[in-house]
Amino acid sequence: NIDAGVTATFETDVEAAWKELNLLSRDTGLRDITPALLNGWTAGSVRIRRIGNYVDIELFNLSGAAATSATMLDMTALTGFAPSVNNESALFRDSVGGTGYFRVGPTTFTCPIGYVAPGSTLRMMRWRCSAAKPTVLPGTPVAG
């Protein structure tokens, strides 16, 4: 005799495990892409992560003091991470009291030239990404 309650519980547990595994397989993990900064932009770190159809980016101590262009990242080089339309962050202040914002689109990630993060500042942004899941991950994995 098979207890229907036990069978149903087992099937539910297996289904839940497969859903969890599917979610994990869609997670790129946190990737350090600091070396991908362009045009004189510098940062303590730039990290990106895609989970499903959402991309998060973290920029720590970003500086455009020596920037020669507003473009800090080439999104065409970050295959599977770019949005299909332009996205803008909320306004934020820089080290001298000015304001700025990030703009990320299908080809570039930009910020006003000369922006310098005040003190030890972490800026984060999230956008939807409908591009195919990346087959080659950018940068290097971040432990932990």
C-alpha positions in Angstrom: 0.0 0.0 0.0 1.2 3.5 -0.9 0.1 6.3 1.4 -1.2 9.1 -1.0 -0.2 11.8 1.6 3.4 10.7 1.6 3.5 10.5 -2.2 2.0 14.0 -2.6 4.5 15.4 -0.1 7.4 13.8 -1.9 6.2 15.2 -5.3 5.7 18.6 -3.8 9.2 18.5 -2.3 10.8 17.4 -5.6 8.9 20.1 -7.5 10.1 22.7 -5.1 13.7 21.5 -5.3 13.5 21.7 -9.1 12.1 25.2 -9.0 15.0 26.2 -6.6 17.6 24.6 -8.9 16.1 26.4 -12.0 16.3 29.7 -10.2 19.9 29.1 -9.2 20.8 28.1 -12.7 19.6 31.5 -13.9 21.8 33.3 -11.4 25.2 34.4 -12.7 26.5 35.1 -9.3 28.2 38.4 -8.4 30.9 39.3 -11.0 33.7 41.8 -10.6 33.9 43.9 -13.9 36.0 46.8 -12.6 38.6 46.3 -15.4 35.8 46.9 -17.9 35.6 50.6 -17.0 36.4 52.9 -19.9 37.5 56.4 -20.7 39.4 57.2 -17.5 36.6 56.1 -15.1 37.9 54.4 -11.9 36.2 52.7 -9.0 37.1 50.7 -5.9 34.9 48.0 -7.5 32.2 47.5 -10.1 30.1 44.3 -9.7 27.2 43.0 -11.8 24.8 40.1 -11.3 21.9 38.8 -13.3 19.1 36.7 -11.7 16.5 35.7 -14.1 15.4 38.8 -16.0 16.9 41.4 -13.5 20.4 42.8 -13.5 21.9 44.5 -10.5 25.1 46.6 -10.6 27.1 48.0 -7.7 29.6 50.8 -8.1 31.8 51.5 -5.1 33.8 54.8 -4.9 33.2 55.6 -8.5 35.2 58.5 -9.9 35.0 60.3 -13.2 37.6 62.9 -12.2 39.8 61.8 -15.1 37.0 60.7 -17.4 37.2 61.8 -21.0 33.6 60.6 -21.8 30.4 60.1 -20.0 30.5 56.4 -21.2 32.0 54.3 -18.4 30.9 50.8 -19.7 30.3 49.3 -23.1 27.1 47.2 -22.6 27.6 45.4 -25.9 30.6 43.8 -24.4 28.5 42.6 -21.4 26.4 40.2 -23.5 23.2 39.1 -21.7 23.3 42.0 -19.2 22.1 45.0 -21.2 18.5 46.3 -21.1 16.5 46.7 -24.3 15.6 50.3 -23.5 17.3 53.1 -21.6 17.0 53.2 -17.8 17.9 56.0 -15.5 18.7 56.0 -11.8 17.3 58.4 -9.3 19.3 61.7 -8.9 22.2 61.5 -6.5 24.8 63.9 -5.2 28.5 63.9 -5.9 31.4 64.9 -3.7 31.0 68.7 -4.3 27.2 68.8 -3.9 26.3 68.5 -7.6 23.7 66.0 -8.8 23.9 63.3 -11.4 22.3 60.0 -12.5 23.3 56.8 -14.2 21.9 55.9 -17.6 22.1 52.4 -18.9 20.9 51.3 -22.3 21.5 48.6 -24.9 24.9 50.0 -25.8 26.3 52.1 -23.0 26.3 52.8 -19.2 26.9 56.5 -18.6 27.3 59.1 -15.8 28.2 62.8 -16.0 31.9 63.5 -16.7 33.6 64.6 -13.5 31.3 62.8 -11.1 33.2 61.7 -7.9 31.4 59.7 -5.3 31.3 61.3 -1.9 33.5 59.4 0.7 33.0 55.7 0.7 29.9 55.4 -1.3 28.2 52.4 -2.9 25.7 53.2 -5.7 23.4 50.4 -6.9 21.0 50.2 -9.8 18.7 47.5 -11.1 17.0 47.0 -14.5 15.0 44.4 -16.5 16.9 42.4 -19.1 15.1 40.5 -21.8 18.3 39.4 -23.6 19.2 35.7 -23.8 21.0 34.3 -20.7 24.7 34.9 -21.1 26.8 31.9 -22.1 30.1 33.6 -21.3 30.2 35.5 -18.0 32.1 38.8 -17.8 34.8 39.6 -15.3 35.7 37.3 -12.4 33.5 35.7 -9.7 33.2 37.4 -6.4 33.6 35.0 -3.4 31.0 34.8 -0.7 
